[in-house]
Structures are given as structure tokens and as C-alpha cells.
Amino acid sequence: QVQLVDSGGGLVQAGGSLRLSCAANGRAVSSYRMGWFRQAPGKEREFVAAINWNGDNIHYADSVKGRFTISRDNAKNTAYLQMNSLKPEDTAVYYCAADVTRRYDSGSTNYDRPNTYYYWGQGTQVTVSS
């Protein structure tokens, strides 16, 4: 059993930065890929970024490329999402997710599909004002 705890959200002005954290409790996730998704009001959950187990395979949604950086610290069982140059359209609840079914997966396929991931955090609100 894994519990993912998202944190770091908040209210920020356009152009500002936030760093989200996702701490995994109960079981090590260092051998598995992790991802970040977001969901704005009235919209479906969408892929933001994914990182494979050792960090050498990373993917981003086109809308966040060059502004967001995903990383992980396996010793701390934690993943991060550094968000820079935030825009009002980044406003959403952000969720981290862990795939614990494919150990040491390359992370090259299906990284943007929610059903790839087994455990989800509770979400953290990010609001960007214009």
C-alpha cells in the first residue's frame, strides 16, 4: 500500500514560481515511474509530466515544456514539480501519481495515460492570478 501526499500548491501571480512535492509513504516507489497530472474546473484530468524510476526518461506536456521541471529523490521517496513562469491557464488541482505495476520500466510508453498509474495523491490547488 502506498499513500501519496501532494503539497506545495498556493496562490501566485502570473510569472511566478511554485514547487510541488509528492511524498510516498508506506512503500518505496523508487523502482517505479511517477507522474504529475492536473485538472481544472469543468475539464478532464490532463497529463503534465512523467519521470521514470531513475530519472533518465522524462516527458512533458507541450503546454509546460520549458517552464516545468519534474525530478525525484529516491532516497526520500519523493517526486517534485518545479513550476516557473506560471500562467493563469496553469490554474488547476495538481495530482501526483505512481505506477507500481511495472518495476524498472523505461517510461517510454503510456506515460500520459491516467490509467497507467495505480496510486494517486489527494491533489494540491495551484491558482495563478493575472
C-alpha positions in Angstrom: 0.0 0.0 0.0 1.2 3.5 -0.9 0.0 6.8 0.2 1.0 9.8 -1.9 0.9 13.2 -0.2 0.9 16.2 -2.5 1.9 19.6 -1.2 3.3 23.0 -2.2 0.3 24.5 -4.0 -0.9 28.0 -3.5 -1.8 31.4 -5.0 0.8 33.0 -7.1 0.9 35.9 -9.6 1.5 35.2 -13.3 5.2 34.8 -14.0 5.8 33.4 -10.5 7.0 30.0 -9.4 5.9 27.2 -7.2 7.5 23.8 -6.3 5.2 20.9 -5.7 6.2 17.8 -3.7 4.9 14.3 -3.7 5.9 12.2 -0.7 5.3 8.5 -0.9 4.5 6.7 2.4 4.1 3.1 3.2 6.2 1.6 0.4 9.2 2.6 -1.6 8.4 3.8 -5.1 12.0 4.3 -6.2 11.7 1.5 -8.7 8.6 2.9 -10.5 7.7 5.8 -12.7 5.9 8.7 -11.3 3.8 11.4 -12.9 2.0 14.7 -12.4 -1.5 15.5 -13.8 -3.8 18.4 -13.3 -7.5 19.1 -13.5 -9.1 22.5 -14.0 -12.7 23.1 -13.2 -15.0 21.6 -15.8 -12.1 19.9 -17.6 -10.7 16.4 -17.7 -7.6 15.4 -15.9 -4.6 16.1 -18.1 -1.0 14.9 -18.2 1.7 17.3 -17.1 4.9 15.4 -16.7 6.4 12.0 -16.0 9.7 10.6 -14.9 10.9 7.0 -14.9 12.4 5.2 -12.0 16.0 6.5 -12.3 15.2 9.9 -13.9 16.8 9.3 -17.3 13.5 9.3 -19.2 11.3 12.4 -18.7 8.3 13.6 -20.6 6.3 16.9 -20.5 3.1 18.1 -22.0 3.7 20.6 -24.7 1.9 23.3 -22.7 4.5 23.2 -19.9 7.7 22.4 -21.8 10.5 24.8 -20.9 8.6 26.1 -17.8 8.1 23.0 -15.6 10.7 20.5 -14.4 10.0 17.1 -12.9 12.5 15.4 -10.6 12.7 12.8 -7.9 14.8 11.9 -4.9 14.6 8.2 -4.4 16.4 8.3 -1.1 13.5 10.5 0.2 10.8 8.6 -1.8 9.7 11.9 -3.1 8.9 13.5 -6.5 8.9 17.2 -7.3 7.4 19.5 -9.9 9.2 22.9 -10.2 6.9 25.3 -12.0 8.3 28.5 -13.4 6.8 31.3 -15.5 3.3 30.3 -14.3 0.3 31.4 -16.4 -3.3 31.8 -15.4 -4.1 28.8 -17.6 -2.0 26.7 -15.3 -4.6 27.1 -12.6 -5.8 23.6 -11.5 -5.6 20.9 -8.9 -2.4 19.1 -9.4 -2.1 15.4 -8.6 1.0 13.2 -8.4 0.7 9.5 -9.3 2.8 6.4 -9.0 2.9 3.3 -11.3 3.7 0.4 -9.0 2.9 -2.3 -11.5 5.9 -2.0 -13.9 9.2 -2.1 -12.0 12.2 -0.5 -13.7 10.0 0.4 -16.6 11.8 2.6 -19.2 8.9 5.1 -19.0 8.8 5.5 -22.8 5.2 4.5 -23.4 1.8 5.3 -21.9 3.3 7.9 -19.5 0.5 10.3 -20.3 -2.4 8.0 -19.6 -4.0 8.2 -16.1 -4.8 4.5 -16.1 -1.0 3.8 -16.3 -0.8 4.9 -12.7 -2.0 2.9 -9.7 -1.8 5.3 -6.7 -2.8 9.0 -6.6 -2.2 11.9 -4.3 -5.0 13.9 -2.8 -4.2 16.9 -5.0 -2.9 20.4 -4.3 -4.5 23.6 -5.6 -2.5 25.9 -7.8 -4.0 29.3 -8.6 -2.3 31.7 -10.9 -3.7 35.3 -10.9 -3.3 37.6 -13.9 
